[in-house]
């Protein structure tokens, strides 16, 4: 038993090392030019050894997606200790997502590029299943905040049948704003903004549109944002 446990641990450690190396390569050169041959040369492991861990470079990308999801989930789960209104709790998820993207921009983009049909087709079924499970875990955390808002009456009761749609609307704003802030910060439409508060502004627009109380005209959400930043140690 001790021998099998040691081998399993060594396999995990080697896989993490390969992922670290692949991530460095992605950060430098991007996914398009990455090959298993290059990873073998860089890591000094044989291609056969690498294929023991990953069925393809797309499978490798999905493994990096899983790493990204784990970081995102860790930040999201930490918000359970954040005290505030349901809307402030959703804002805490916004900020956690932004923080994750700022600290791990390549992993942040991997999660989206990993959804392409070509990547999914060439990824092992086991990793696809793991990815789908991580996606459900992320969605469940957001859904709980929306459900709390519905129960508390913070969101009008006529919206209670569309929890998934409300979660998606908030994710769309969080992802779109964060991706643009990361990838196009020199663009005129972004450079002229106060980028530290752009995410809060966009979140406020969608939440006010949903009718998520307290509305912006009756609550100081800049103070809430500052409190959220302090919660995350930013």
Secondary structure, 3 states (H helix, E strand, C coil): CHHHHHHHHHHHHHHHHHHHHHHHHHHHHCCCCCCHHHHHHHHCCCHHHHHHHCCCHHHHHHHHHHHHHHHHHHHHHHHHHCCCCHHHHHHHHHHHHHHHHHHCHHHHHHHHHCCCHHHHHCCCHHHHHHHHHHHHHHHHHHHHHHHHHHHHCCCCHHHCCCHHHHHHHHHHHHHHHHHHHHHCCCCHHHHCCCHHHHHHHHHHHHHHHHCCCCCHHHCCHHHHHHHHHHHCCC
